[in-house]
Amino acid sequence: MDSDFEVRAFYGLEDPVTGSLNAGLAKWMIGAGIAPKSYVVSQGTAIGRDGRVYITTEDDKIWVGGYTTTVLSGTAQI
């Protein structure tokens, strides 16, 4: 699927897909008139990942969505 924007996030290493980053960017970009109220973001392509984040707005709320793949699962005893 094509995307409207491509973003990159660096927290030491590059993060392939970051929902919180895209939420903040959506708040700014939609509010500034840079982006429409619904759009698709690609993230991670520079590191061989094909992440897509779907941004939509409803009643002045921004929704961030997409598909996930579990790569690690486990439990921790505290």
Contacts in CASP RR format, 6 or more apart in sequence:
PFRMAT RR
TARGET T0000
AUTHOR 0000-0000-0000
METHOD contacts of the structure
MODEL  1
MDSDFEVRAFYGLEDPVTGSLNAGLAKWMIGAGIAPKSYVVSQGTAIGRD
GRVYITTEDDKIWVGGYTTTVLSGTAQI
1 40 0 8 1.000
1 52 0 8 1.000
2 40 0 8 1.000
3 39 0 8 1.000
3 40 0 8 1.000
3 41 0 8 1.000
3 42 0 8 1.000
3 52 0 8 1.000
4 35 0 8 1.000
4 36 0 8 1.000
4 39 0 8 1.000
4 40 0 8 1.000
4 41 0 8 1.000
5 29 0 8 1.000
5 35 0 8 1.000
5 39 0 8 1.000
5 40 0 8 1.000
5 41 0 8 1.000
5 42 0 8 1.000
6 41 0 8 1.000
6 42 0 8 1.000
6 43 0 8 1.000
6 45 0 8 1.000
7 21 0 8 1.000
7 22 0 8 1.000
7 25 0 8 1.000
7 41 0 8 1.000
7 42 0 8 1.000
7 43 0 8 1.000
8 14 0 8 1.000
8 43 0 8 1.000
8 44 0 8 1.000
8 46 0 8 1.000
9 15 0 8 1.000
9 18 0 8 1.000
9 21 0 8 1.000
9 43 0 8 1.000
14 44 0 8 1.000
14 46 0 8 1.000
14 47 0 8 1.000
15 21 0 8 1.000
15 43 0 8 1.000
16 43 0 8 1.000
16 44 0 8 1.000
16 47 0 8 1.000
16 49 0 8 1.000
16 51 0 8 1.000
17 43 0 8 1.000
17 44 0 8 1.000
17 49 0 8 1.000
17 51 0 8 1.000
17 53 0 8 1.000
18 43 0 8 1.000
19 53 0 8 1.000
19 64 0 8 1.000
19 65 0 8 1.000
22 41 0 8 1.000
22 43 0 8 1.000
22 53 0 8 1.000
22 55 0 8 1.000
22 64 0 8 1.000
23 62 0 8 1.000
23 64 0 8 1.000
24 62 0 8 1.000
25 41 0 8 1.000
26 35 0 8 1.000
26 55 0 8 1.000
26 57 0 8 1.000
26 62 0 8 1.000
26 64 0 8 1.000
27 62 0 8 1.000
28 34 0 8 1.000
29 35 0 8 1.000
30 36 0 8 1.000
30 37 0 8 1.000
30 55 0 8 1.000
30 57 0 8 1.000
30 62 0 8 1.000
35 55 0 8 1.000
37 56 0 8 1.000
37 57 0 8 1.000
38 54 0 8 1.000
38 55 0 8 1.000
38 56 0 8 1.000
38 57 0 8 1.000
39 55 0 8 1.000
40 52 0 8 1.000
40 53 0 8 1.000
40 54 0 8 1.000
40 55 0 8 1.000
41 52 0 8 1.000
41 53 0 8 1.000
41 54 0 8 1.000
41 55 0 8 1.000
42 50 0 8 1.000
42 51 0 8 1.000
42 52 0 8 1.000
42 53 0 8 1.000
43 49 0 8 1.000
43 51 0 8 1.000
43 52 0 8 1.000
43 53 0 8 1.000
44 50 0 8 1.000
44 51 0 8 1.000
45 51 0 8 1.000
52 66 0 8 1.000
52 67 0 8 1.000
53 64 0 8 1.000
53 65 0 8 1.000
53 66 0 8 1.000
54 64 0 8 1.000
54 65 0 8 1.000
54 66 0 8 1.000
55 62 0 8 1.000
55 63 0 8 1.000
55 64 0 8 1.000
55 65 0 8 1.000
56 62 0 8 1.000
56 63 0 8 1.000
57 63 0 8 1.000
END
